[in-house]
Amino acid sequence: MGSLTDRYGPRKILVIGGLIMGAGCCLTALSHKAGLMYVSWGVLIGIGVGTSYSPTVSTVSRWFNYRKGLAVGIVVSGLGLGTLVFSPLAEFLKASVGWRFTAFILGLIVWAVFLTGAFVIRRNPEDMGLKPLSRPPRPADKSVQAGESSLAEGKQISPLILTLAQAMKQRNFWTLFAVHGFWTLGFSIPLVHLVPYATDMGVKADTAATMLATVGATSVVGRVCLGVLTERMGTRLSLVGLLMFQAATMLWLIAADKAWMLWGFTFFFGFSYGGLASVFPLATIDCFGLRAMGSIFGVILLGATLGGTIGPAFAGFIFDITKAYRNAFLSGGLSMIIGAGLAMAMRKSAE
């Protein structure tokens, strides 16, 4: 969807994606066979979800040269906020009116949100006679005038640099692809297995579900706060630091043998998880600019898709063999450490 956003603009992509995703929800409500449900819920909704992340992040990045980290952090916080709001809403509706009518209602909500967003969004501030938000220039401050880049560390780089084909020839592109993949492999393990892990420890099922919801809630705070911090620290240092911190939370999870320790994990893991979700699009902009940000970030997200697919299944395989989650969580932490090591090897600027 990133490449289509660069070609057709975010408005058309949101309209198409919203129609497809809403149709997936409504068709799910009418499904009476598993095969149709795989297509409606798995394929159509999956396509729709893909139209919400890359187009919105790449668009808002064009509107901010100053406070870009805060802006991107607010945008991606919608992912965590959506989980926090709609998971309990869906459970409430399912208990009240059944899962079929719930799916249909969610489809109507999707259509309303996506189509409203498409009506409001504009790809470039110039389309409305405006300019991107910039910090008032100060003496000897050339980074704002040149299009700031925290990875460039003072070098003047245009905010519109590389095409997708050019970016794919850069080492930073494949490094970010791999870092995103190793990180997603690691964090997806507790997201999927935290609830059964907690219940195996004697935690009640509803309490364990609340713990998982807390991860989503704290991730919203992390997406905003750490997006701002990234503007000061730079994206490379933020990637390394947050990945190492998340790896440490995985070790904490391995050592957890009481409910309060699990609660501590949910807060720290969720906060750093949300922060990393903000850093990756900012790192993509720093390395390659805004010219084809949608296409470039969309391809880099494939690394996350691979990691998110492998991680939970691999952890489940380990549990089936060992009858314990310790080694599964350890593998997730090691995956994050590998990602941090790769991030340290990133070049300071696009070449």
N, C-alpha and C positions, 0 to 999 in steps of 0.2 A: 504493500500500500504506500510505502514511502516514495517509490519511484513514480507511482500514479499521482501522488500529491504534488510532486515537483512539476508534473506535466499538466495536470488539470486543475490544480488548486484545491485547498482544503474544503471549500464549500461543496463541490460536486462529490468529493469522496465521502464527506459526512452524510450527504443525502443518500448516496448509494449504499454506504455501510449501514446507516440507520434502517433503511428499508429492508435490507437483507437480514439484519439481526432481529428486527421486529417480526419479520416473517418467520424466522426460525423459532421464535417463542410461540407464535400463534400456531404454527404447524405442529409444534410439540404438543400443544394442548389437544390437537385433533388426532395425534398418533395412536395407533392401536397395534403397531408392530415395532419390534426392536430396530429393524433395519431403517425404517423411516425416522425413528427417533435419533439414531446415530447421525443421519444426514441433517435433520432439522436442528437438533441441539448441539451436536458435535461440530458439524461443518459450517452451517449457516451462521450460528452464533459465534463460532470461532473467527470467521471472516469479519463479522461485525466488530468484534472486540479489536481486531487488528487495525480497524479504521479510526480508532479513537485515540491511540497513544501517539504514534509518530506524527500524524498531521497536526495535532494540537500543539505538541512540543515544538515542532519545527516552525510553526506559525508564530507562536508567542515569542520565540527567540528572535524573530525579525523585528519585533516591536521594542526590544530593550537592549541597548548597549550598556546601560547602567542599571544595576539591580537585576541583572539577568538571572542570577542564581535564585533570588527570591521569587521572581516571576515563574521560572521553571519549577521551583519547589512547590509553589501553590498549585500549578497545573497538575503535576503528577500526584499531589496529595489527594486529588479526586479519586485515584485508584483505591487508596486505603479507605477514604471516607465512604466510597460506594460500597465496599465490602462491609464496613461497619454499619451502614444504614440498611442496606438491602438484604443482608443475610437474615437479621431478625425479622424484617418486614416480610420476607418470603416465608419464613417459618410461621409467622402469625397468620398470613393469608392461607397457607396450606392447611393449617389447623381449622381455619374458619370456613373456607369455601372449597377446599380440595386442591390438589396439585394442578389439575388441568386448567381451572379458572385462574389460578395463580399465574401460570405460564402465560395465559392470554393477557392478563392485566400487565404483567411485566413487558409484554410486547407493545402494548399501548404506551407505556411509560417510555420505552426505548424510542418509539417513533416521535413522541412529543419532545424528548430531550435532544435527539440528534437533529431533527428538522429545525427546532428553535436555534440550536447552535449553528447550523448551516446558514440560517437567516442572518445571524448577528456577526459571524466571523468574517474577517477580512485578512487576506494573506499578507499584504504589505501596508504599512502606515501611509505610504505615498498614495495609495488608492483613495485615501480620504483627505489628501492634502496635508498630511502630517509627516513628522520625522520620528525615528526611533528615540526613545527616551535616553538622553545622554547626560552625563555629569558635567556641570559647568567646568570648562577647561581651566586648569591651574597652571602656573609657571612650571616649565620643564615637564609637563604631563602630556606626553605624546600618545599614550596608549589609547585614550578615549578617542582622539581625533583619527587614529589609524584603525580603530575597530579592535577593542581590547581582546587579548588572548592571554590567559594566565599561564598556559604552557609555553607561550612564546617568550615569556620573561623579558619583556622590554622590547622585543623586535617588532617592527611595524609590519603588520599583516592585514591585508584587506579583509573585511568581514565576509566577502564573497570570494572563495578561493577555488576549490577543486570540484570537478564533476565526480560522479560515482566511479567511472572508469579510471580517472586519475587517482582517486583515493585508494582504490583497490591495489594500486601499485606501491602504496606506502606501507612501511612496516607497522606504523601505528594502527593502521586499519585492522590488520590481522591480529595485532596484539590486543586491541580493544575487543575484537570478536571473541578471542580466547578468554580474556579476563571476564567478560560478561558471561560466557558459558560456564567457566569454573565457579564463579560466584553463584549463579543460578542453580547449578548442580548442588552446591552446598546448602543454600538457604531453603531450597524446596524440600529437603529431607525433614526438618522439624515442622515445616508448615503442614506436611501431609501426615507425619507420624507423631506429632506432639500429643494429640488427644489419646490415642491408644497407649502411648508411653505413660501418660499421666494416670489413666485408668488402671493400668497394670500396677501402678504404685499405690493404688487404693483411693485415688481422687475420684469423686463422683463425676459422672458423665457430663452433667450440666455445668459443673465447675470447670472441667477440662475444656469444654466448648467456650466458656467465658475467657479462659486463658488465651485460647487461639484468637478470639475477638479482640483481646487486649493487644495482641501483636499488631493487628490492623490499626487500632486506635493510636498506639504510640508511633506507628510508622507515619501517620499523618503529621505528627509533630516533628518527627525526624526529617521528613521531606522538606518542610519549610525552613526549619532552623538550620539544618546542615547544608541546605542549598545556599543560604546566606553565608555560612562559614566558608564554603568552597570559594566564594569570591575573594576571600582574604588569603586563604591557604594555597589556592591553586588546585586544579583538578587532579594532577598526578599525585601530589601529597595526600589529598583527601581520599583518593582511591586506595592507596596503600594503607593509610591509617585506619580507615573504616573496615577494610577487609581483614586486617589483623585483629581489630576489635571484635568483629563478628566471629572470627575463628576462636577468640578467647571465650565468647559466650557459649560456643559449642562445647568447650572443655568444661565450663560451668554446668552445662546441661548434663554432661556425662557424670559429673560428681553429685548432681542433685539427688537427694534421697528424702527430701521433705517438701511439702507443698509450698512453703514460703520461698524455697530456692527456685521452684518452677515459676512462681510469680516474678521473682527477680529476673529470671531469664527472659520472660515475655516482655518486660519493660526495656531492658537493654538491647535485646535482639531486635525487637520491633523498631526501636529508635534508630539503630544503625542500619537496619534493612531499608527503612524509609529514606535515610540520607543517601545511601548508595543509589537508590532509584532516581534521585535528583542529579547525582554526579555524572552518571553515564551520558545523558544527553549533553550536559555542559562540556564534558571531555570531548565528545564528538565535534561540537562546535569549535572548541579550541584547536583541535587538530586539523579540521578540514573546512571550517567556515560554514556559511549559510547557503551557498549557491545551490547545493544539492543535499542539504541536511536531511530532508525527508527520505531520500533514496538511500543515503549512506547509513543513517541510523536504522532504517528498516532492515537492511541487510545485516547490520551488527546485531540486531535483535534476534536473528536466526540462531546466533550463538546461544542466546538465553533460552530459546525454544529447545535446542538440543540438550542443554544442561538441565532444564526443567523436566524434560522427558526422561532422562537417564537417572537423575538423582533419586526420586522416590522409588522407582522400580529397583534400582541397585540396593537401596536401603532395605526394601522389603525382602530381597533375595538374601541379604546378609542376616536379617532377622530369622528367616526360615531355617537357615543353617545353624546359627548360633543360639537361637531362642532368646536373644537379648539385643538391645538397641545400641549398646556401647560402641561397638565397632562401626555401626552405621553412622552415628553422630561423629565419631572420630574421622571417618572418611570425608564427611561434609566439611569439618574443620580443616583438614589437609587440603581439600579442594580450594578453599578460600585462601589458604596460605600460598598455594601455587599461583592463584590469581594475583595476590599481592606482589609476589616475586616478578611476575610478568609485567605488572604495572610499573614497577621500579625501572624496568628496562625500556620504557617508552621514551622516545625522543622528545626533546623539549619543544619542537615545533614541526609543522608540516614543511616538507621540502619540495 
